[in-house]
Amino acid sequence: MGIDTLSIAKDLRAAALPQDQAEAIAAAIGRAMAEGTATKGDLDHLGARLDARIDRLGSTIDARFSEMEARFARMDARFDEAETKPAGFASSASDLRLLEERMTARLEAAKTQLLTWLVGAIFTATGVLIAVLKL
């Protein structure tokens, strides 16, 4: 947003201020507006930085989910292996079920924590973007 300092100075001179005072006041207003106002370029730059951060956050989350999926696959393989072993090498079926239930509960808790963190990060980024846009 540009400030027409010449127009401001003319208006002040029309209000009976001396020319040097009118020009000084207009120049001060122009500097204050230029220094204290975010430009479209400033907002675009900030938006690009936020987009980059959100992209990095998304990549991190994708990597974490991939790790969790790999862990699930390894657990499934272990359960499959345990089911095919002779009875002397594996715990009873009920022990395996209890172990599976505990592991599933732990993984679900980890998923919940990760999703909670993700939602919080998204709300934080959105709040920062809204605050910046209100400047």
N, C-alpha and C positions, 0 to 999 in steps of 0.2 A: 504494500500500500504506500503510494507516494504522497508526500506532503508538499503542497504548493506554498513554499515559504514566501515567495514574492507576493502572492495574493494576501497572505496573512499580514505582511508588512504594509501593503496598500490599505488594508482594512484598519490597521492600527493608526496609520497616518491620517486616515479619514476621521478617526475618533480623536483627533487633535494631539496625537503623540508626536514628538519630534522624530525626524527621519532616522537618525542614528539609533534611538531607543527602539523604534518600531522594527528596524532591521535586526537589532540584537535579540529582541524577544522572538521574532520569527525564526532566526537561526537557532536559538536555544530550543524552541519547540521542535524544529526539524531534526536536530541532533537527538533529542530525547526520544522522539518517535522512532528514529532509525535504529538507535541502540537498544531500545526496550521491546521491540516488536519482532516476533519470529516471522520470517519470510516463508513463502511457499517452498523455496529451496531448502530452508532449514527443516521444515516439516517433512519434505520428501526424503531428506537425508536421514532424519530420525526414523521415519517409517521403514527405510531400507535397512537400517541397523536393527530395528525390532524384528523385521522379517528374517534377517540372517540369524538372529538369536533364536527365534521360534523354529527355524529350519534345523539349527544345531540341536535344539531340545528335542525335536521330532526324531532326528537321527539317533540320538541317545536312547530315547524311549523305544524306537524300533529295535535297536541293538539289545536292549534289556529284554524285550519280549522274545527276540530270537534266542537269547540265552535260556530263557524260561522254557521255550518250546523244545530246545535241545535237551534240557534236563528232563522234561516230561518223556521225551523219546527214550532217553537212557533208562528212566524208571520203568517204562513199559517193557523195554528189552529185558531188564532184570526180572520183572515179574514173569514174563514169558519164559525166561530161563529157569526160574524157580519152579514154575509149574511143570516143566518137562524133566526136571531132575528126579532121580529115584527118591523114595520117601526118606531114606537114611540121610540124604544130603540137604534136604530142605526142611524148614520148620513145618509145623502142621498148617493146614489151609486156614484155620482160624487165626493163627499167629500172622500169617501173611496178609490176611484181610485187615487185621488191626494195624499192621505196619503201613499198609496202603492207605488206610483212613487217616493215620497220623500225618503221613507225607502229603496227602491231598489237602488236609487242613492247613499245613504249613505253607504250601504253595498258594493256596487261596488267600491266606493272610498276606503273603508277599505281594500278590497281585493287587489286593486291596490297597496296600500301602503305596504301591507304585501308581495306581490310578488316582489316589488321593493327592499325591505329590503332583501329578500331571495336571489335575484340575486346578490346584492351587497356583501352579505356575502359569496356566492359561489365564486365570482371573487376574493375577498380578500383572502380566503383560498387557492385558486388556485395560486395566486400570491406568497403567502408565501411559498407554496410547491415548486414552480419553483425556487424561490430565494434560498431556502435551498438546492435544488438539484444541483444548479450551484456552491455551495461552493465546 
